[in-house]
Amino acid sequence: MAIGVAYLTKLITSFKSFKLGLLAYNQGPSAIKEYLHGNQQLSIDYYNKVLRRYYILKKHVDKR
């Protein structure tokens, strides 16, 4: 898990964006680079799924 977190952190830093870093983690850095050059569309389903789960977990933690 620590390796995955380190890799995700690297991607977020590299793309200077949480959203793009998370999408790169899911779809690969090359897909994001192609998107940034206007050559590819991105699916944001994974990003939305992660955010939904984050807010569900946050809601439970905030209740404590």
C-alpha positions in Angstrom: 0.0 0.0 0.0 2.9 2.4 0.8 4.2 2.0 -2.8 0.8 2.8 -4.2 0.5 5.9 -2.0 4.1 7.0 -3.0 3.3 6.5 -6.7 0.0 8.4 -6.4 1.8 11.3 -4.6 4.4 11.4 -7.4 1.6 11.6 -10.1 -0.3 14.3 -8.2 3.0 16.3 -7.9 4.0 15.7 -11.5 0.6 16.8 -12.9 0.2 19.5 -10.3 -3.4 18.4 -9.8 -5.1 15.9 -7.5 -7.7 15.1 -10.2 -5.1 14.5 -13.0 -2.8 12.6 -10.6 -5.7 10.3 -9.6 -6.7 9.8 -13.2 -3.1 9.1 -14.2 -3.0 6.5 -11.4 -6.0 4.8 -13.0 -5.5 5.4 -16.7 -1.7 5.8 -16.9 0.4 8.9 -17.2 0.5 8.6 -21.0 -3.2 8.9 -21.3 -3.1 12.2 -19.3 -0.3 13.6 -21.4 -2.3 12.8 -24.5 -5.3 14.4 -23.0 -3.3 17.6 -22.1 -2.2 17.7 -25.8 -5.8 17.5 -26.9 -5.4 14.0 -28.4 -7.5 12.0 -26.1 -10.6 12.2 -23.9 -10.6 11.0 -20.3 -13.1 9.0 -18.4 -13.7 10.5 -15.0 -15.7 7.6 -13.7 -12.9 6.4 -11.5 -12.3 10.0 -10.1 -16.0 10.4 -9.3 -16.1 6.9 -7.6 -13.1 7.8 -5.4 -14.6 11.1 -4.4 -17.9 9.6 -3.5 -16.2 7.0 -1.3 -14.1 9.7 0.3 -17.1 11.8 1.2 -18.9 8.8 2.6 -15.9 7.9 4.8 -15.4 11.6 5.8 -19.1 11.8 6.9 -18.7 8.8 9.2 -15.4 10.2 10.7 -17.0 13.6 11.2 -19.8 12.1 13.3 -17.3 10.8 15.9 
